[in-house]
Amino acid sequence: MQARATYLLLEAKTSELITSFEVDGAATCPAVLSYDPDGPRPTQVRAAMDEAKIIRTLRPYVEGEARRGSTTPAESGSAKQ
């Protein structure tokens, strides 16, 4: 079983969508399964996500031009200090 999560990056003040991206989960068994005793299927399945991809995707928004008010991430190495 492989999970996929969709992440939404929102502007804090306005909740305006800045970007969205998907990350595939690890191709291993889920880390957590929750069951409803009255139901035949899991109520919650949590799989580990690729943390490195999440960090790589968000880094330009944290360290680049987007941090200074632009909704466009800086190109690698072009962020102003």
QUICORBEL-V408576 format. One record per helix or strand of 2 or more residues. SS is the DSSP state (a for helix, b for strand). FROM is the first residue (numbers start at 1). LEN is the number of residues. If there is no record, write none. Layout:
BEGIN
SS_FROM_LEN ; SS_FROM_LEN
END
This chain:
BEGIN
b_4_7 ; b_17_9 ; b_32_4 ; b_42_5 ; a_51_13 ; a_65_4
END
